[in-house]
Amino acid sequence: MGFFVIQFLTGLASASSLFLIAAGLSIIFGVSRILNFAHGSLYMLGAYIAYSLLTYFNPGPIGFWVALLGAAAAVGLVGVVIEMGLLRRIYQAPELFQLIATFAVILIISDLTRLIWGEIDLVGPRAPGLSEAVMILGHPLPQYDLALIVLGPLVLGVTWLIFHRTRWGTLVRAATQDREMVGALGVDQAKLFTSVFFFGALLAGLGGAAQIPKGGADLLMDFNVIAEAFVIVVIGGMGSILGAFLAAIIIGELNAFGILIFPQMTLVLMFAVMAIVLLIRPWGLLGRPEAVSRAPGEAPEPPLRPATAAAKSFFAVSVLAMVVVPLFGNFFDIALLIEIFIFVLFAVSLHFIMGPGGLVSFGHAAYYGLGAYTSALLVHYLGTPMLAAMVAAPIIAGVGAMVFGWFSVRLSGVYFAMLTLAFAQIGWSVVFQWSEFTYGDDGVLNIWPADFLSSKIAYYYFTLILVGLAVWVLRRTLFTPFGYLMRAGRDSPLRADSIGIDVQRQQWLAFIFAGMFAGLGGSLYVFSKGSVFPDQMAIPQSIDGLMMVLLGGVKTLTGPIVGAAALTGLTDWLSSNEIWFWRSILGCVILALVVLFPQGIVGFVRDRYQPAEAKQ
């Protein structure tokens, strides 16, 4: 009995830490409608700053908590800099561009943290006066865990008082319900957004600082915690602080007891719970239904038109250039182009449901990874010929998309996006933890092409032809009756439904179709690299796909091709030239593109050079 009590209390201590970061994320989203991926970086900064304060000043018991609050306040100021220096400039841009901007901030903060504190994990000092353990029913529990158990409800209480007993809190709650109306009543939204971002960043920094005595600080903290934070926010309900606290307790206890009951499924459980909650109550436990509205500066979707003569000529020249590259390029150029071709297919398949379909998926890497693992495991265990394995890959990926999509298309907006993320993380967790079958983090190795494609040049042409055909099929599908029905469901779902179009069915079929082509891309990838790892299904892979589509231009057909080539080529060039701060440079380039070209590279070129009559 005592052991289970200790596990329960440990879960509560973990829940308090998770609540701090999730509460800040929920507050920021509730007011600004920004899914701040950089929130994990603010959590990480809180830990590093607290480490520096605690080790430099070596304070006593009271000074320890003052140092934690000081670190949290410093992170809050960093949040103000991010909001005023970046986000304020792009509030009028579509929400997805704001998300990509916060991802770029992650890259910059990661390099700055590496520069200041180094790459070695830091072990934090014990909390003065709380470094011992207490015995509860014959089992020890760290005193600091008891302090964390108190800290979470204390912060919840203070936050509740601020939101319900102050004018600022009333304005924040009003902005959460209807920020346009708050602006119409004369409230300075810029100052309100800045103050909200400060408060949310402060809570994230406090959560990171509070973790120093338990786990120290390391450069992977940001990505390790952000997934849990998003899960908690979505389960609790976007914008609900009490919901975030309730969800944090659920996830904290699930982690504490899940490792005892389902030791091989610990990474799956929280995403499975999120999926179940979203299917039963799509807006979270204590959230409200999302009001679907167009971003303030977002123009209506332009009609898709067949390629112009100039575009066809440019495409023909590009293909011809790709055909002759192996005659002049070296081995590394050919390998890079193969990778670009594969990511072009991945990005185009994602754009198929994002642009014309209007479905923003945060988990498209699930089907890319399913295709890769299908081919790899068939070859590894059954000795399946390469071509047969490549046929099976999109089929299995399509089956996965069929199952996950059936549930996902019943939701919309951010909740649809988060459910796709949950399913993707479930897939990633399975391949990561089922090491007896998938080899876990060691990956499946020695998966090479058939003999007739063993040379890099032969595989280059094979990939070029296959990707070209796949992109052509996806593009042509948009100009079929199915494509027109899909776009009708995106632009006016109520009107489409009223004339007899089954919008959910069309979205489901589009989801399956896109998943199959993503699986084909994953199969091409595994044979080009000779191996596959769980990273191919992880969150960063899905985010890369989103960035490719958005940087190229989500409202254009050529955008994902240009975005995939630009992002893959730039990332490879920066990382391979031994540029130590290549992540920061990449982040700055992404920020520049988001700020200067919110319509994407191709969208900018189209708007600048396309004749006026063609835009109508």
Steps between C-alpha positions, in 0.01 A plus 500: 500500500778740593669449164186602308457807720857603416434446131187712528689782670779476244239536229363812672850651516548434130155642428590828672804547277302414187220734601733800514611471138158389375325789675725753330446335162124494552486868600701611197288294261175610660569868433731513197388174332866416446616140547836597644746221420775709662333458839722200569804720432377746763469209742858400419626857548335508842698193603833636372455846650396349834809276491724803451334698779507211746860397435634858492324637808455172693201643689327369809146361520328834439754610243444176311137586428593860425750368244231286339266798476786710362567242231129491416487880474805499272330248272189718505709788365635270229138427412434873473793536259365214286150646497600860429788424266336225295144395566360852506620537142312193377173505696325582172657201327323163486529308827715227347770749413507612861550137600794463260649823637498358853669185370776719355537657845572150636799468268638839604454448874655153475822641354510792742459261793776279361726804465443629855485179702671244276380159384558305822197413711493703821415342834313744718562555872264364761240732647627634836296357783328255268783264412390210721220246474200444723360159584137443406352161590851358510611636162720804433381805307729795420408811693530702183218297344275617784603858423406450134164353601430824685642722225254392229176576689660818635571628148150392392348698788705812431418478129129461574505807726681704234252399232188547711589786734695742280406715202786351299374150569150598390639635173699181445192286554301723269769478231496122533129504415501769229820696442350698209227635725756592765689702238176664384437618857824698498738263678861526380539148365876540442567571869256229607669240278843600628394472864337163436814374329708620795277316746493181295877506451547565872303187586704297250822635649380420852422144391850457360665662801307277738640193325863586573526310834330196344659461158740782421512663157577366154456607138224249431265636765307712253388220269462249783245714682310678224313188387375437855406865536291492182333178612403655832370820342289308249361255756414779741359728229683777315500813714374333821739531796295273724478253212879507466535425872256208481669362189844536659387286792362238260824487300721514810323205659488317168877529473550394861285186483525428128863397533390236753201365309608550136880539507526449123230757422594798715555732202170397341270550796472878519440534126243222514322686781507822296353319200221350711416835663488677162274234354258521793525875566673668203574828682656342810373433851437861602546679169250662270423421135746679275364794308611450140596832345735625237821664620474883494735543207430177321361539150249253355644196331572583134365259241743238377585540136688274256862593447567788263719461191786675680466268800496194276813621321677561831396155621629337181836675535521395866431136414759511225753642745421219745553245223848625412621566858655152544721570199668789681421465871697305758379225732391741774304720258313196373427378854369845598275518196356157577417624849342815356286294259374287788413800716330663202265201490451519878423874484270472198301222666460715813402802290231287332300494826625832642439733207217363284370284785521758778621236750808606696671182616767507770566129457559436131832335584300204633424380146845586370644290783247220447611470140866500599457236773276283283767474231784459750333228707380305195853493361661430837273218620360349180762589242229664290625637166539876492221571249252284690592675824448835330154393384410393854623826657228736370236233559588465869542877534157542341350251746652698787364824354161334455483403869642822644320721248160348578527644851689818412264645236224514760686791657606835357755775550762459768328196647528316169867595486565379852320170445716433194801579720374255763465219246844577358656489845327171572661360185838645597468357852428153364803488271718657770401267784431175312871438473463121468335551160598847374840518677392822668747786494763277334294500181464242226826487303633367170190557289644560154348528151481211256811417297380683189468818713811450711689791343418848628435630150252221421314562827506873424315454172264247659409749774467788255257307279295359787473831685419682176216262426368518857503881502325502161226267631445713811483815292265356239269367772432858609341570161271196510146500645649359821738795524220753444285333765792506743551873445129565533506335842794718598353832384142456616431179691143598592404584143672187370315288753169664410532397135570139588881482519622279784780734613642266763511215252684715246749611765551142613571380147740791443675414828545140387621605156759739643613241754568245225729737311677594824557128556651471153738782590600316817571183302722693258682651795582173672651349184700816432648508853515125562338538842203641689473641853209619716598859416323455168169497693585760764355848549794685334440302179138616489605858577754487217217409264290791625790740452561377145139561404470836672835638389423411140141621513200304621267677254703394198555164332872552441563629851566167674750404228695824540469492880627142525795572272587825681474367856675168431777661299558780750500264798745262331731783394509659844550174690758352261724808488583469871327826585465476875197729520324352200174459695493870583571593140222269381265646760582856390442409135162348587406809702601727213285300259203501737522876564580609144306237302203383710340368180804276440777520242287394205206705624720808513628444146147436374358813663789714377525388140168344408286720273214672680234330288635156594452572870130567468 
